[in-house]
Amino acid sequence: MIYLNNLKIPGLLILALAFVSPCVMAQSAIDTARTIRVVMDNDYAPYSFQPEGGKLQGILVDQWQEWEKKTGIKVEIHAMDWSEALQRMRAGEFDVIDCIVETVARQDYFDFTPAYNTIEASVYFRNNISGVSDLASLKRFPVGVKTGDQHIDKLKANGVKNMILFQNNDAIITAAREHTLNVFLADDPSALYLLNKMDLDAEFRHSAPVFRDKLRRAVCKGNTSLLNIVSNGFAAIKPDKLKQIDEKWFGSTINKYGHYLRYFILVVSAVAVAILFIAGLSVWNHTLRKRILQRTAALTGSEQRFRQIAENIHEVFWLIDMAKQSMLYISPAYEKIWGRSCESLYQDLRLFTDAIHPDDKARVVELKERRREPDEVEYRIVRPDGSIRWIWDRSFPIKDESGLIYRVAGIAEDITERKQAEEKLRHSEGLLAEAQRLAHFGSWDWDLQRNTVSWSDELYCIFGFEPGEMDPIHDTMSFVHPEDRDLVLKTIYGSIKNKESYSFYYRILRPNGEERIVHSRGQIVTNEAGEAIRLFGATQDLTERKRSEDELRLAYQRLSYHVENTPLAVIEWNKDLYIKRWSARAEEIFGWNATEALGKNMYGTDFPIVYEDDIEVVNKIVEHLIQGIDDSNLSLNRNYTKDGKVIYCKWYNSVLRDEHRNVITILSLVHNVTERKKTEETLKQSYEEIRRLTEHLQKIREEERTYIAREIHDELGQQLTAIKMDVVWID
């Protein structure tokens, strides 16, 4: 951790100007600023590597410094893991990538300079392994390879499928040192350097070279001008200078012939004590340097592994210097969760506390000030955009030899989704409890293996108890109605025995003696062996519903009795005038039995019930009912019976509507008035005959009256004539 103060963790650059070619932007930068950005492997000794101190060095660094002198163009060198270097070079973040091997796949997006060196790659294996001679012999081993290595495709082509990818060569050799890797493929210069550095050169052997590759430099595809600048610049460096650089690094770093050198020193030491003393000091110094190098390499490897973990986890890892009250390290996830930059926190540690929600700040600060032992705390933070996130923060103090806390480390995790899920769960549980209360049903769960039972609050209420007031496993049966206990036991244990679900009704007796009717459903759960391990289900209090159903059933029976015994036919139609009910009296009046009539339409050709001449009148009656003009009406019309006989019926119709006044059903009470109609016709005929007779009598009476009057008139006339004659005679 000694390097954490100086860690600068690169973030991925934001891809801007998406429609501008990266290579075009790179070329533009070169033309205007006369600076090129070169990327290379940070762990490819002796060409480029970062030993203790983290300063990049090697053959390529020295060569580019000479190139800079020859061309006058400033060079910015960036070193990173090889796979990342390839990816970012393709994205256009750099102008040149160095120490690259030309492959068919890479020709699609890079242009290459002439080769400047040839390297060999061999298979390295532990001394106790035999039979490794070529690529085909690797099929039976897990093989370590660096991510992005051009040899991966060739290994696959030779049938090597079990490959373990490492971030860099240092990670490969570290795994070999930890005995987690026994076989690996690597370029010889880097492999030999690292094996000697970690004192593993005596533990491993290598095969004859299996690959020979040429090292080149490359630019983005199509950037010919830059390619020429790079190539011409290196061509201007004198060969003696390049040779001097090679001898510097190959001669001072690689220790391939270290054993022979030590033998020579021993021979020379036998010649003179002074030389022996000097040689001893040299060996001691070499050993000391080697151990320091190994220790530094181990620390570097540990640091790299730490960075790999810290920079790729979703949690935020943080480390605080208590004496300076400064942030030593904060992982990149901080920026995503807090919405603030890591750099701002390095500059001002107080920003960490400032982001805590006002309602949580005092509690968290008080806890952090009492840091003595590991602790954990949940709190909210407020992001710059005003959004709130929940954090679970675990911290632990780091003490020195005297027991003084000099650092505090911690991991902060964004638990917002979990908190939201918990809130939804609590809300759902609340809704479930309310639903159970409203529906009068409770749930239960019986663990058959542990013989434990859990009840919901509402189930206790159904049995007449407060939650937790009675023991379900021991007391339940005592509150089941005595007449139903055998039924309950047989049903439940039959379900367990047969691994079947169940559903049945039974009665319970509450502590106050009140009888309730419940309905219980149960579902069995079995394990892989088919054994019943759990029984769960729900019990609903249906007392009021059962009572209502009984009352409705009784009311329906009474209504049905009256309907079937009324002298009127009862016919029920749906909204489309199909028959839903056809009473016994309807069978007597019309001749069709219920089986024949149910489902028939009033105007169906297979059910001719309306007399043809009365259809228009009936249509008007029905129309008024359906359209809502009338809610009830009365009509008298003729109908057909099943045998074609015409009868007279009086129809009493009423409509049942919903809240929107849509028709639900139409009920018709039908009275056969055919006999009355016949009587009325007979009376009408009799009345007509009486009327005609009366008129005839009246006529006779008038004629008689006229005749009598004429007779009287004639007789009086004769008498008056006689009197007149007598008077004349007297005179």
Protein Blocks (a to p, Z undefined) as FASTA:
>chain_A
ZZmmmpccddddddehklbcfklmmmmmmmmnopacddddfblcfkbccdehhiacdjkl
mmmmmmmmmnopacddddddfklmmmmmmnopafbdghiacdfklmmmpccdddfbdcdd
dddddfkbghiabfklmmmpccdddehiaklmmmmmnopabdcddfblklmmmmmmnopa
fbdcddfklmmmmmmmnopmmmpccdddfbdcdddddddehilmlmmmmmmmmmmpcfkl
mmmmmmmmmmmmpcflmmmmmmmmmmmmmmpmklmmmmmmmmmmmmmmmmmmmmmmmmmm
mmmmmmmmmmmcfbdcddddfklopafbdcfklmmmnopafklmmmmmklmmmmpcfklm
mmmmmmmmmgmbdcddddddddfkopacdddddddddddfkopafbdcdddddfklmmmm
mmmmmmmmmmmmmmmmmnopacddddfklopacddfklmmmnopaehkacfklmmmmmgc
fklmmmmmmmmmmmmmnopacddddddddfkopacdddddddddddfkopafbdcddddd
fklmmmmmmmmmmmmmmmmmmmmmpcbdcddddfkopafbdcfklmmmnopafklmgopa
fklcklcfbcfklmmmmmmmmmmmmnomagbdcdddddddfkopacdddddddddddfko
pafbdcdddddfklmmmmmmmmmmmmmmmmmmmmmmmmmmmmmmmmmmmmmmmmmmmmmm
mmmmmmmmmZZ
